[in-house]
Amino acid sequence: MIANWKMHKTVDESRAFAREIVRRLGQATLPHQLIICPTAISLWAVGQELIGSSVMLGAQNLDLGREGALTGAISGYLLHEAGARWVIVGHSERRQFFGDSDALVGQKVAQAWESHLRPIACVGESRDDYREGRTISVITRQIEALLAEASPEALRTLIVAYEPVWAIGSGAVPDPVQANDLAALIRQMLAQKIPDDAPNIPVLYGGSVSSKNIQQFLRQPHIDGALVGGASLQVEEFLKMADIGS
Ligand code: PGA
């Protein structure tokens, strides 16, 4: 389960949340890997709290390149240095508000791998695409861009999150069986370039996941986990979704 905190929580709030999660986890053996993705500015502080726990740290975006005259940019190399081991790329909010194109998302997957980060690549159709029956063609186009830009080595480290844009933050979710079919399609497409590894690439579902509906997605054979936004911001809800008793 991946918690995407987006542009929420101060450094202090992020640190306190991580500390509480680690305390509540104790020695529990988790049924799933947990990854927390705070804002870039809280990465280091959260990473310090997670040392010695099984919870891992991820970033929400990376910029291309390693270092240089790129005002405001944060490279994968710097994210890794701050403690991140994962990075979300191609989230629909990046595509929508920051102009991340399909090709750039593919390049970011490649860059993540070069920076020793595992990329979590998001794909998903908009509400209009969904209404007009373009879901499969949109997903296909987005995955093809990853295949074109990233090497097999980079693709082998990938996690893919299927996130219908219309489900993000809306409270609406797709039929889990349909989400499962799309997860299967994504894996099939990855097999074009990494036939031996595609069956092991984790494919997650994301979009309005909460403790009330997470199980219906996790029960699907092609869905390996969840990428959670809003519901990951509260400790109790987070722990419920992660299947950890209080
Ligand atoms: P949500 O966001 O869980 O708040 O719908 C998910 C995401 O954007 O990754």
Residues whose N, C-alpha, C, O or C-beta is under 5 A from the ligand:
A	BS01	PGA	N4 A167 I168 G169 S170 G206 G207 S208 V209 L227 V228 G229 G230 A231
